[in-house]
C-alpha cells in the first residue's frame, strides 16, 4: 500500500485528536481530519506525551476538564480547534497556533498571575552538585 503525501506542512508535528469530546462530528468528518493530518506529513497519536505538539478538539470545555486536556495545559501543549488544521492546509504552511488556542498554557497562566517560575537543572561534578538557575549558580557540598 502506497501512502500519498499531499504536502509537508505538518512535518515532524505530532497531533493528538480528542474525538471523544467532539461527539457531534460525523464518522466521515473524523476520517477526513485524520487524513488531513497524515496526508500533510503529520503524526497522529491517541496518547498524549511530551512529544505531542498539539491537542486538537472541537469541544474545549469537555476536553479541558478531562485528564488529557489538563495534562496538555500542564505540559504547555497547545489545545487548538479543528480550524487550526483547516487553516494551515488552506495557507499551505504551519500557522501560529495562538489564534486557534482553546486554553491558556500553564506558563501563560503563571505569567498573568504574576508568578515567575525558573526551571532548575542540576548536574554532578565530582562531589559537588551544581544547581543552575537563570539568575545565579549555587554550589552545594
C-alpha positions in Angstrom: 0.0 0.0 0.0 1.4 3.4 -1.0 0.6 6.4 1.1 0.3 9.6 -1.0 1.5 12.6 0.9 -0.1 15.9 -0.3 2.3 18.3 1.4 4.8 18.6 4.2 3.0 21.3 6.2 2.9 19.2 9.4 6.3 17.5 9.1 7.5 16.3 12.5 4.3 17.6 14.2 2.6 15.1 16.5 -1.2 15.6 16.9 -3.5 14.1 19.5 -7.1 14.5 18.4 -9.8 14.3 21.1 -12.7 12.8 19.1 -14.4 11.6 22.3 -15.0 15.3 23.3 -16.3 16.0 19.8 -19.3 13.8 19.7 -21.2 16.0 17.1 -18.7 15.1 14.4 -19.8 12.5 11.9 -17.6 9.4 11.3 -16.9 10.8 7.8 -15.6 14.1 9.1 -13.4 12.3 11.7 -11.9 10.3 8.9 -11.3 13.5 6.9 -9.5 15.1 9.8 -7.3 12.1 10.3 -6.4 12.1 6.6 -5.7 15.9 6.6 -3.1 15.4 9.3 -1.4 12.3 7.9 -1.6 13.4 4.2 0.2 16.6 5.1 3.1 15.0 6.9 1.7 15.0 10.5 1.8 12.1 13.0 -1.5 11.1 14.5 -1.4 9.7 18.1 -4.0 8.8 20.5 -1.8 9.1 23.6 -0.7 12.5 24.9 3.1 12.5 25.6 5.7 15.2 26.0 6.5 14.7 22.2 2.9 15.9 21.4 2.9 19.2 19.6 -0.9 19.9 19.5 -4.1 18.6 21.2 -6.9 19.2 18.7 -10.6 19.2 19.8 -14.0 20.6 18.9 -15.3 20.9 22.4 -12.9 22.9 24.6 -15.0 22.7 27.8 -15.2 18.9 27.7 -11.5 18.4 26.7 -10.1 20.8 29.2 -11.9 19.2 32.0 -10.6 15.7 31.0 -7.3 14.2 32.2 -5.9 14.6 28.6 -6.7 18.3 28.5 -5.4 19.1 31.9 -2.2 17.2 31.1 -1.8 19.2 27.9 -2.2 22.5 29.7 0.2 21.4 32.4 2.9 20.4 29.9 2.4 23.6 27.8 0.9 21.7 24.8 -1.4 24.0 22.8 -5.1 22.9 22.8 -6.4 24.1 19.5 -9.6 23.8 17.5 -10.1 21.8 14.3 -9.9 25.1 12.4 -6.2 25.2 13.1 -5.7 22.2 10.8 -8.0 23.5 8.1 -6.4 27.0 8.1 -2.9 25.6 7.9 -3.8 23.5 4.9 -5.5 26.4 3.2 -2.5 28.7 3.7 0.0 26.0 2.7 2.1 26.4 5.9 2.2 25.8 9.6 0.5 28.8 11.2 0.9 30.2 14.7 -1.4 28.3 17.0 -2.2 31.4 19.1 -5.4 32.5 17.3 -6.7 28.9 17.5 -6.0 28.3 21.2 -8.9 27.0 23.3 -6.9 27.3 26.5 -4.0 29.1 28.0 -0.9 27.1 28.8 0.4 26.8 32.3 3.2 29.3 31.5 0.8 32.0 30.3 -1.5 31.4 33.3 1.5 31.8 35.7 2.7 34.9 33.9 -0.7 36.5 34.0 -1.0 35.8 37.7 2.4 37.3 38.4 4.4 34.1 39.1 7.8 33.7 37.6 9.0 30.1 37.6 12.6 29.2 36.9 13.4 25.7 35.9 16.3 24.2 37.8 18.8 22.0 36.1 21.2 20.0 38.3 24.3 18.0 37.4 27.0 16.3 39.4 30.6 17.4 39.1 32.9 15.3 41.3 31.4 15.5 44.8 29.8 18.9 44.3 26.2 19.3 42.9 25.8 22.4 40.8 22.3 23.8 40.6 21.8 26.3 37.7 19.1 28.9 37.6 18.5 31.7 35.2 19.8 34.2 37.8 22.8 32.5 39.5 24.8 29.4 40.3 24.6 27.8 43.7 27.3 25.3 44.8 26.2 22.7 47.4 28.7 20.5 49.2 
